[in-house]
Amino acid sequence: MRGNHLDCKQATKQAKKPSIQVGALRADELEEADRIVRLAFGTFLSLPNPMDFHGRQGFVTPRWHAHKHKLLAARENGKLVGSNMATRWGSFAFFGPLTVLPEYWNRGVAQQLLAATIKVFDRWGVRHSALSLFPHSPARGPVPEIRYCPARSRRL
């Protein structure tokens, strides 16, 4: 099923906030990115202590070292506020977890990370792309404002 690329571009344009910059995740941000993943998912799942999400397993560092991954960071005035991980398997790519600090939810940060991720997919020349969501989530996981509608994707 093909998405409407124009609607994605319009949604991304509307969501942009000038104080957020998106670029490559740096090595010195790995620990903080991992903390944000735990906090975002733990908050979304309403854990008593959100930082207990998934124990001590690292999400970010192993992917940062892998050659098939591209990790993106969202920063406000140099402070890391979110990240996304893009993975390529040949002509197929997927992203996630895309996470944002809870205090930055609904401020367009996820849309900016998503726009940068789509550019990565375009550079890679992938034919199909996907994301993973919590099936029970009307808010679409830990980034409620995300709207994913790739032009070159179909249901698998």
C-alpha positions as CSV (number, residue, x, y, z in Angstrom):
1,M,0.0,0.0,0.0
2,R,1.5,3.3,-1.1
3,G,1.5,6.3,1.3
4,N,1.0,9.9,0.3
5,H,4.5,11.5,0.2
6,L,3.0,15.0,-0.2
7,D,1.1,14.6,3.1
8,C,4.3,13.5,4.8
9,K,6.1,16.6,3.6
10,Q,3.3,18.9,4.7
11,A,3.1,17.2,8.1
12,T,6.8,17.5,8.6
13,K,6.9,21.1,7.5
14,Q,4.1,22.0,9.9
15,A,5.8,20.2,12.8
16,K,9.2,21.8,12.4
17,K,10.5,23.8,15.4
18,P,13.4,26.1,14.8
19,S,15.1,25.4,18.1
20,I,15.6,21.6,17.3
21,Q,18.6,20.5,15.2
22,V,18.9,17.0,13.8
23,G,22.2,15.3,13.0
24,A,24.3,12.3,13.5
25,L,24.4,10.9,17.1
26,R,27.9,11.3,18.6
27,A,29.8,8.8,20.6
28,D,29.7,11.1,23.7
29,E,25.9,11.0,23.5
30,L,25.4,7.2,23.6
31,E,24.8,6.9,27.3
32,E,22.3,9.8,27.3
33,A,20.5,8.3,24.2
34,D,20.2,5.0,26.0
35,R,18.7,6.9,29.1
36,I,16.2,8.6,26.8
37,V,15.1,5.3,25.3
38,R,14.5,3.8,28.8
39,L,12.7,6.9,30.0
40,A,10.5,7.3,27.0
41,F,9.4,3.7,26.9
42,G,9.1,3.4,30.6
43,T,7.0,6.5,30.8
44,F,4.8,5.4,27.9
45,L,4.2,2.0,29.6
46,S,3.5,3.8,32.9
47,L,6.2,1.9,34.8
48,P,6.5,3.0,38.5
49,N,10.1,3.7,37.7
50,P,10.4,4.4,34.0
51,M,14.2,3.9,34.1
52,D,13.6,0.2,34.9
53,F,12.4,-0.4,31.3
54,H,14.2,-3.4,29.9
55,G,16.7,-3.7,32.7
56,R,20.3,-2.7,32.0
57,Q,20.3,-3.9,28.3
58,G,21.9,-1.4,26.0
59,F,19.8,-0.3,23.0
60,V,21.9,2.4,21.4
61,T,25.6,1.5,21.7
62,P,25.5,-1.9,19.9
63,R,23.6,-0.3,17.0
64,W,26.0,2.7,16.9
65,H,28.9,0.3,16.3
66,A,27.1,-1.7,13.6
67,H,27.7,-0.8,9.9
68,K,24.1,-1.3,8.8
69,H,22.8,1.4,11.1
70,K,22.6,5.1,11.0
71,L,21.8,6.8,14.4
72,L,20.3,10.3,14.4
73,A,20.0,12.8,17.2
74,A,17.7,15.7,18.0
75,R,19.2,18.5,20.0
76,E,17.9,21.7,21.5
77,N,20.7,24.2,22.2
78,G,23.1,21.3,22.2
79,K,21.1,19.1,24.6
80,L,20.1,15.7,23.3
81,V,16.3,15.4,23.4
82,G,15.7,12.4,21.2
83,S,17.1,9.9,18.8
84,N,16.2,7.5,16.0
85,M,17.9,4.4,14.6
86,A,17.7,3.5,10.9
87,T,18.7,0.0,9.8
88,R,19.2,-1.2,6.2
89,W,19.0,-4.8,5.0
90,G,19.6,-4.6,1.3
91,S,16.7,-2.8,-0.4
92,F,14.6,-2.9,2.9
93,A,15.1,-0.4,5.8
94,F,13.3,0.2,9.0
95,F,13.6,2.6,11.9
96,G,13.3,2.6,15.6
97,P,13.3,2.9,18.4
98,L,12.5,6.6,17.7
99,T,12.4,8.1,21.2
100,V,12.0,11.6,22.6
101,L,12.3,12.9,26.1
102,P,8.7,13.0,27.5
103,E,8.9,16.7,28.2
104,Y,9.4,17.2,24.4
105,W,6.5,15.0,23.3
106,N,4.0,16.7,21.0
107,R,6.5,19.4,20.1
108,G,7.5,18.2,16.6
109,V,10.8,16.5,17.6
110,A,9.8,13.1,16.3
111,Q,8.6,14.5,13.0
112,Q,12.0,16.1,12.5
113,L,13.8,12.9,13.3
114,L,11.5,11.1,11.0
115,A,12.1,13.6,8.1
116,A,15.9,13.1,8.6
117,T,15.4,9.3,8.6
118,I,13.4,9.4,5.3
119,K,16.4,11.3,3.8
120,V,18.7,8.5,5.0
121,F,16.4,5.9,3.4
122,D,16.4,8.0,0.1
123,R,20.3,8.1,0.1
124,W,20.4,4.4,0.7
125,G,18.0,3.8,-2.2
126,V,15.8,1.4,-0.4
127,R,12.6,0.2,-2.0
128,H,10.6,-0.7,1.1
129,S,10.6,0.7,4.6
130,A,8.8,0.0,7.9
131,L,8.5,0.9,11.5
132,S,7.4,-1.0,14.6
133,L,4.7,0.2,17.0
134,F,3.0,-1.0,20.1
135,P,-0.2,-2.7,18.7
136,H,-2.3,-1.4,21.6
137,S,-1.2,2.2,21.3
138,P,-3.5,4.9,20.0
139,A,-0.6,7.3,20.7
140,R,1.8,5.2,18.6
141,G,4.4,4.4,21.2
142,P,6.6,6.8,22.9
143,V,6.4,9.5,20.2
144,P,2.7,10.5,19.9
145,E,3.2,13.1,17.2
146,I,4.8,10.7,14.6
147,R,3.1,10.4,11.3
148,Y,4.8,7.8,9.0
149,C,3.6,7.6,5.4
150,P,6.5,6.4,3.1
151,A,5.9,6.8,-0.6
152,R,7.8,3.6,-1.6
153,S,6.4,1.2,1.0
154,R,3.9,-1.5,0.8
155,R,2.4,-3.9,3.4
156,L,4.6,-6.9,3.9
